[in-house]
Amino acid sequence: MDAIMISVHKNYACFSRLMDRLRLDWQPDLKEMPTFIISASRPELIVKPFSLKYIAELYEK
């Protein structure tokens, strides 16, 4: 794999439409498309601000 995509959706239906569209538009180049879903509305979830600084810190080491 050589790419990553992060997307935010209002509900599962919106996510599902995006996945369907990607499969249609990218075939036959798209071999695998592993996904995971996380609900950001859970009170026990600790959400950090989106930043790539964590990756940059690893790269600098």
N, CA, C and O of each residue as an XYZ file, in Angstrom:
244
protein
N       0.838     -1.172      0.000
C       0.000      0.000      0.000
C       0.885      1.237      0.000
O       1.952      1.256      0.614
N       0.434      2.249     -0.685
C       1.245      3.456     -0.760
C       0.430      4.735     -0.586
O       0.868      5.809     -0.997
N      -0.742      4.626      0.017
C      -1.564      5.816      0.236
C      -2.439      5.623      1.464
O      -2.713      4.502      1.891
N      -2.865      6.741      2.013
C      -3.798      6.737      3.130
C      -4.820      7.836      2.885
O      -4.500      8.889      2.334
N      -6.043      7.577      3.297
C      -7.083      8.580      3.176
C      -7.819      8.644      4.505
O      -8.202      7.616      5.062
N      -8.011      9.842      5.002
C      -8.787     10.049      6.215
C     -10.028     10.827      5.807
O      -9.943     11.858      5.141
N     -11.177     10.315      6.219
C     -12.419     11.005      5.877
C     -13.327     11.054      7.092
O     -13.281     10.182      7.959
N     -14.148     12.082      7.138
C     -15.098     12.271      8.228
C     -16.486     12.292      7.617
O     -16.726     12.973      6.620
N     -17.402     11.541      8.222
C     -18.752     11.417      7.658
C     -19.800     11.656      8.727
O     -19.587     11.361      9.903
N     -20.921     12.186      8.309
C     -22.034     12.447      9.217
C     -22.653     11.146      9.730
O     -23.094     11.071     10.877
N     -22.683     10.128      8.876
C     -23.273      8.851      9.260
C     -22.681      7.738      8.393
O     -21.881      7.989      7.492
N     -23.094      6.511      8.686
C     -22.551      5.359      7.964
C     -22.960      5.366      6.494
O     -22.192      4.927      5.638
N     -24.148      5.854      6.194
C     -24.606      5.901      4.800
C     -23.672      6.752      3.946
O     -23.360      6.384      2.814
N     -23.225      7.879      4.477
C     -22.285      8.742      3.740
C     -20.961      8.025      3.511
O     -20.393      8.097      2.421
N     -20.471      7.338      4.530
C     -19.239      6.566      4.404
C     -19.396      5.480      3.342
O     -18.515      5.292      2.504
N     -20.507      4.776      3.381
C     -20.760      3.692      2.438
C     -20.818      4.201      0.998
O     -20.298      3.552      0.090
N     -21.438      5.339      0.789
C     -21.488      5.928     -0.562
C     -20.091      6.255     -1.075
O     -19.784      6.029     -2.246
N     -19.247      6.788     -0.193
C     -17.872      7.092     -0.601
C     -17.126      5.816     -0.992
O     -16.443      5.785     -2.016
N     -17.253      4.772     -0.185
C     -16.570      3.521     -0.494
C     -17.055      2.939     -1.820
O     -16.250      2.464     -2.621
N     -18.353      2.974     -2.052
C     -18.900      2.491     -3.326
C     -18.343      3.287     -4.493
O     -17.970      2.719     -5.519
N     -18.287      4.601     -4.335
C     -17.792      5.472     -5.411
C     -16.312      5.203     -5.693
O     -15.897      5.155     -6.851
N     -15.529      5.031     -4.648
C     -14.106      4.735     -4.839
C     -13.906      3.413     -5.563
O     -13.059      3.304     -6.450
N     -14.684      2.414     -5.183
C     -14.563      1.109     -5.853
C     -14.920      1.220     -7.333
O     -14.271      0.597     -8.173
N     -15.938      2.001     -7.660
C     -16.331      2.172     -9.067
C     -15.287      2.955     -9.856
O     -14.920      2.568    -10.965
N     -14.812      4.056     -9.279
C     -13.886      4.949     -9.995
C     -12.478      4.388    -10.131
O     -11.796      4.671    -11.116
N     -12.031      3.598     -9.162
C     -10.641      3.167     -9.147
C     -10.427      1.754     -9.678
O      -9.280      1.324     -9.801
N     -11.460      1.036     -9.987
C     -11.279     -0.309    -10.543
C     -10.676     -0.201    -11.930
O     -11.045      0.731    -12.645
N      -9.806     -1.049    -12.360
C      -9.277     -2.246    -11.708
C      -8.009     -1.998    -10.894
O      -7.404     -2.946    -10.393
N      -7.597     -0.729    -10.755
C      -6.353     -0.425    -10.041
C      -6.434     -0.692     -8.544
O      -5.418     -0.964     -7.904
N      -7.617     -0.616     -7.993
C      -7.788     -0.793     -6.563
C      -7.886     -2.280     -6.233
O      -8.867     -2.937     -6.581
N      -6.874     -2.798     -5.567
C      -6.840     -4.220     -5.224
C      -7.445     -4.469     -3.850
O      -8.259     -5.377     -3.683
N      -7.050     -3.669     -2.870
C      -7.528     -3.806     -1.501
C      -7.893     -2.426     -0.974
O      -7.313     -1.420     -1.384
N      -8.843     -2.387     -0.075
C      -9.199     -1.130      0.550
C      -9.624     -1.402      1.998
O     -10.808     -1.328      2.325
N      -8.650     -1.716      2.862
C      -9.003     -1.954      4.259
C      -9.490     -0.650      4.904
O      -8.961      0.425      4.619
N     -10.481     -0.753      5.756
C     -11.041      0.425      6.415
C     -11.271      0.130      7.883
O     -11.308     -1.028      8.300
N     -11.423      1.170      8.647
C     -11.906      1.035     10.012
C     -12.742      2.264     10.322
O     -12.542      3.334      9.747
N     -13.670      2.093     11.229
C     -14.599      3.158     11.585
C     -14.494      3.401     13.084
O     -14.419      2.461     13.875
N     -14.489      4.664     13.456
C     -14.478      5.014     14.867
C     -15.504      6.122     15.084
O     -15.594      7.059     14.290
N     -16.256      6.013     16.138
C     -17.246      7.033     16.476
C     -16.583      8.059     17.383
O     -16.113      7.716     18.468
N     -16.542      9.302     16.952
C     -15.914     10.365     17.744
C     -16.878     10.935     18.777
O     -16.505     11.840     19.523
N     -18.095     10.435     18.840
C     -19.072     10.971     19.788
C     -19.114     10.188     21.095
O     -19.953     10.469     21.952
N     -18.233      9.219     21.262
C     -18.189      8.447     22.505
C     -17.511      9.276     23.592
O     -16.422      9.801     23.358
N     -18.119      9.412     24.780
C     -17.527     10.259     25.827
C     -16.203      9.714     26.372
O     -15.383     10.493     26.858
N     -15.975      8.411     26.306
C     -14.723      7.849     26.834
C     -13.562      7.967     25.844
O     -12.422      7.655     26.188
N     -13.841      8.408     24.641
C     -12.816      8.522     23.610
C     -12.005      9.803     23.799
O     -12.567     10.885     23.970
N     -10.698      9.670     23.767
C      -9.812     10.836     23.850
C      -9.392     11.184     22.430
O      -8.696     10.412     21.771
N      -9.812     12.329     21.972
C      -9.533     12.744     20.606
C      -8.457     13.820     20.623
O      -8.601     14.844     21.291
N      -7.382     13.582     19.888
C      -6.318     14.571     19.766
C      -6.585     15.424     18.528
O      -7.183     14.941     17.567
N      -6.158     16.665     18.536
C      -6.276     17.481     17.320
C      -5.492     16.824     16.186
O      -4.426     16.251     16.411
N      -6.019     16.908     14.981
C      -5.335     16.312     13.832
C      -4.033     17.043     13.570
O      -4.004     18.267     13.438
N      -2.968     16.282     13.498
C      -1.659     16.856     13.234
C      -0.731     15.770     12.711
O      -0.846     14.603     13.087
N       0.175     16.161     11.856
C       1.185     15.227     11.366
C       2.502     15.373     12.134
O       3.506     14.761     11.771
N       2.493     16.184     13.196
C       3.734     16.417     13.942
C       4.256     15.136     14.581
O       5.465     14.980     14.757
N       3.348     14.210     14.932
C       3.791     12.955     15.535
C       4.614     12.142     14.539
O       5.601     11.513     14.921
N       4.229     12.148     13.296
C       4.987     11.462     12.257
C       6.312     12.167     12.030
O       7.345     11.518     11.867
N       6.287     13.490     12.020
C       7.520     14.263     11.819
C       8.513     13.989     12.944
O       9.714     13.879     12.698
N       8.023     13.880     14.165
C       8.915     13.589     15.292
C       9.568     12.226     15.142
O      10.748     12.076     15.460
N       8.844     11.244     14.674
C       9.421      9.912     14.440
C      10.451      9.963     13.332
O      11.487      9.304     13.413
N      10.176     10.743     12.293
C      11.077     10.857     11.157
C      12.389     11.520     11.569
O      13.450     11.147     11.069
N      12.331     12.490     12.468
C      13.517     13.220     12.886
C      14.451     12.361     13.754
O      15.649     12.636     13.830
N      13.911     11.331     14.403
C      14.730     10.491     15.290
C      15.629      9.593     14.563
O      16.374      8.832     15.181
